Amino acid sequence: MDAPQSFSPEPSGQPNAAPVVDSRLRPNPGSGTLGPDFDSAPTSPGEGAPSVPRARSFGPVLAIAIGVLLAVLVVTIGSAHATWNRFAHLFGDAASAPSAPKESRQLDRLKPQTQAETLLEQAVRHSDGAVDQISSRVDRWQGKVKWNPRIATLATAALNSSDMRVRESGIEVELAAYGLGKNAASLGYLLRTVESSDHDQKIWALWALGLMGNRGVATDRVTQVLTTHLKDSDEDSRHWAVQGLALVGGIQTIGALLRIMHDDPSPIVRQDAACSLAQSGMFTRDERLTAVPQLLSYSDDPALDAQTHTWAFQALTDITHQRLPNDSAAWRSWYESNRNE
């Protein structure tokens, strides 16, 4: 595999730069989906390597792309904290790991790259103050933090955290490492790139738009663009559009994901949507709960196949934390008894 290369992005995201897209975004020959091994890192602004939960077998497991030289880890959906335990050996024993610098003056003596890596690792470990330190410093890291295997691994661990604030920290650091400022110039660059005839550039932009939308950059516009790409003819683009919408999060994207789960011709994309609704992405539990009535209808919808029925039951389990049989009547009875609580 090619060794990752670093870059020094400008705060503007250098909208005219052509992205050299990470090979993790490229589908396996003939499969149309991502494979288990990933390599290479971005070499210029506006490119990227999504550190994204990748559903390969929804039900008991969730496969996670964790970066350079690492195979996919398989974890139980609904146990995001356990995900970190799988990553812990990459950073040493958690009990013996150095604690995060306590004072800003100590952090100021570190290079921005080291600040970002140290604080993101500590955020994933739920160290006090790390998330707040990232929030206060991330804008100063623009053009100074480079994408590398460690950032890739840490960002993935963050996006699989049980703590939404840690997930947000992962997004912030990932954007900084991509050289994408939270501004109109970077947004315009992504909107142009997402229409690229280069498939690798396009699917990276679908992912990066989700990151931007989550951080409040033209969220409605980003949601509209990603929703449009849910109609693309190729499965891979629809997959990354789903992942982008899951990153945006918010109640406004739930309906689109539900429609994809029901209507998309690809079982892989329907599975992606089910995983996003159940556990992945940037949704609060209350937002996920709004999907429950539709998931109940999907659980015995005669227009859907048995596998999609199973995904609906799995999503219901993950969202509600109830352990009921895969029986629509049982779930409806539970829902009617508890819907007003």
N, C-alpha and C positions, 0 to 999 in steps of 0.2 A: 504494500500500500504506500501511496505517496505520503511523505512527511508533511505535516501541516505547515503552512507559511503564515507569517504574521503580516499585519499592515498597520499603518498609523493613520486612522481616518480623521477627516476634518469634521468639525461640529455640524456643518451643513449637510453632511452625508454625501457631499460631492455628487450632486444629481446627474452630472454628465458622465460619471465613471461607469464603465461596463462591468457588471458583477462577474466574478469567476466563482460559480456556485459550488458549494461543498458537495462532494460526491455522495454524502448521506441522503441527499435529495433525489438521487437518480434511481429509477426503478430497476429491478432486476430484469435482464433481457427476457422478453417473452412473458413476464408475469404481470407487469403493470402496477406492481406494488413494491414497497420497500422491502429489502432483505434484511437479514439479521446483523450484518457487519457494516461498519461505517468507517470512513477514513477522510482525511483531508480537512482543512479549515479554510475560512474565507481569506482571500488575499487582497481584496480591495473593497472599499465602501459600497454598500448597497447589495452585498451578497450575504450569504448566511447559511447556517446549518441548524435546522430546528432541533432543539432538544425537547422532543415531544413524546408524550405517552402514545405509543402506537399499538392499537388494538389488533392482535393477531388471532386471539381466541377468546372472545367475550363470553362470559360465563364465569368460570373460576379464575381466569388469569388475565393479566394485562401486560403486554410486552412493552419494554421501555428502551428507547434508543438512548444510549448513554455516552456516545462519543468515540473518539479515536482509540483504536486497538481494543475496544471493549465489545463483547457480544451482548445480545439482548438479554436483559434480566427479566425473569417472569415473577410477577408478584400477584397476590390476591387483591382483586378490586375491593376497595373499602378499607384497605390497610396501608394508607400512604406512609404512616410512620415506619412500618416495617420495610418500606422501600429504602429508607435511609440506612437501615441496618445493613442492607445489601451493599450499599456504597461505602460503608464506614472503613473497610479495609483499604480503600484507595487513599485515605487521609490519615491512616494510623489508628491506633486504639482511641476511641472517643474519650475514655477515662484519662488517658495520658496526653491528649492533645493540648497544645498551648491555648490558654484562654485568650479571648479577644482583647485587644488593647482597650483599656478602660477610659482613657482620656484622649481627647482630640489631639493634644500635643504629641502623644505617642504615635497616633495614626499619621499625623502630619509628617513625621520623619520617614515614613515608608513611601516608596514609589507608588503612583496611582495603580499600577498593575497589581502590586502586592496588597494594597488597600482593598481593591475589588475582590481579589481571590480570598483574602483573609476574612473579610466581612461576610462574603456570601457563604463561605464554609461555616462560619459561626452562626449565620442566620439559619442555615439548614439544621444546625445542631440546637437551635432555639436558645442561643446565648442572648442574655439580656442586652438590649441596646443595639444589637447588630443591625436589625431592620431599620431603625431610626437613623443610624449612621450612614447606611446605604442611601436612604432617601435624601439626607442632607448633603451628600458628597457626589452623587451620581452625575449631576450636570457638570461638575468640574472634571470628570473623567473623560469627557468627550475628546477624542483625538489622542488620548494617552493610554487607554486600555486596549489591548490587542486580544483578538480571539485566539485561543490556544486550547489544547486538550483539557487542561484543568478547568478553564472557564466552561467548556462544553459539558464536562461531567458535572460540575457544580450547578450549572443552570438547569440541567435535567433533574438533578436531585431536588432543587428548589421547586421546580414545577410539579413535582410529585409529593411535595410536603402536604401534611394535613392542615397546615396553617396558611390561610389565604394571604396573609401579609408576606410570608416567605415566598409564596408563588409570585406575588407582585415584585418582590426584590429580584427574583430570577429574571423576570421580564425586563426590569430596569437595567440590570447589568448586561443582559443580552443585547439590548438596543445600543448601549454604550459601546460594547465590543464590536458591533456591526458598523459603528460610525454613523448611526441614524439619530439625528437630533429630533426632538419632539416638536417639529415645526413644519411650516408649509412647504419648505424646500424638499425636505425628506419625504413628506407625504406625496408631493408631486412626482418625485422620482419613482416611488413605489407604484403609483398609479400608472405611470408610463411602462414600468417594467412588467407589471402584471398582464399587460397586453402584448408582451414580447412574443415573437414567433419561436424564440429559444425556450424550449420546454423547461430546462433547468432554471433559467432566470425567472420564468413565470411562476413556478411552484414555490420558489423561495419568496417571491413577492407576496404570494397568497399568505404564507406563514407570517412574514414580517408585517403585513398590514394588520393581521390579528394582534400582534404585539402593540402596534401603534394605536389601534382602536381601543385596546384595553386601557391605555394610558391617557385616554381622553382626547386624542388627536383626531378630530373630524369623525367621531365614532359613528354617527348616522351615515355619513358618506362611505366609510369603510364597510359598514354592515351591508349597505346597498351593493357595493362592488362585489363583495364576497358572495352575497346571495345570488347575484347574477351568474357567477361562475359555478354555482351548483348545477347549472344547466349545461355545462360544457360536455362535449361528446366523449372526452376521454376520462376514464375512471380515476386516473392519478390526479388530475386537476380537481375533480370533485372531492376526492379525499382531502387534499390540502385546503380546499375552500371550507370544508367541514371543520378541519383543525383550526383554521383561522377564525371562524365564527365562535368556536369553543373558547379560543383565547380572548376574543372580545368580551364574551360573557354577557351578563345582563339579561333581563327579561325579554328584551327585544329580539334576541336570537333563538329563544326556545322554540318558537313556532316553526322557524325554518328547519331546525334540526329534527323536529317531529315529522315534518313533511318528508324530509329526506329519508328518515327511518322507514316511513311507510311506502314511499313511491320510487325511490331510486332503483334502477334495474340491477345494480351491483350489490351482491350480498356483503362485500367488503365495505362499501360506502355506508350501507344501512347499519352495519355493525359499528363503524366509526361514529355515526350519529348516536346510536344507543349508548356507547361508552361515554361520549361527551355529555349526554344528558345524565348519566348515572353517576359519574365520578370524575372524569377528566375535565380539563378546562377551568374556567374562571367564574363558576357559578356558586352563589351561596346556597345553602340548603333550602331556604325559603323559595328561591328561584327554581331550584330543581323540583320542589314540591308542586309547582304549578303545572308540571308535565304529567303528574300522576293520573288525572282523569283520562287523558288521551292514551297513556300507556295501558290503562285498564281496558280501554276499547281495543287496543292493538293485541292484547293478550289472547283474544279469541276471534279476531277479525278474520272472516273466511277468505278475504282477499290476500292475506299474508300467509307465508309458508310457516312450517312448524318451527324452523330455526329462529325466525323473527319473533314468533310468539315467545320462544324461550328467552330471547334478548329482552323482550318487554318485561317478563317476570324478573329477570336478573336486575334490570334497571329499577324496578319497583322495590326489590330487596335492598339494593344499595342506597336508594334515596330515603326510604322510610326506616331502614334498619329493622324491618320486621322479617321474621323467618316463617313464611307461610309456604304451603305446597304450591306447585305450579298449577293452580286451579283458579280460574277466573271468578267463579262464584265465591270462593273463600276470600279472595282479595277484595271483591266488591263489598262483601259483608263487612270486612274490616274497615274499609274506607267509609262506608255509610255510618259506622259506629264512631268513627274518630275524626271525621272531616271538620267538625266545628271546634276541635280542641286546639 
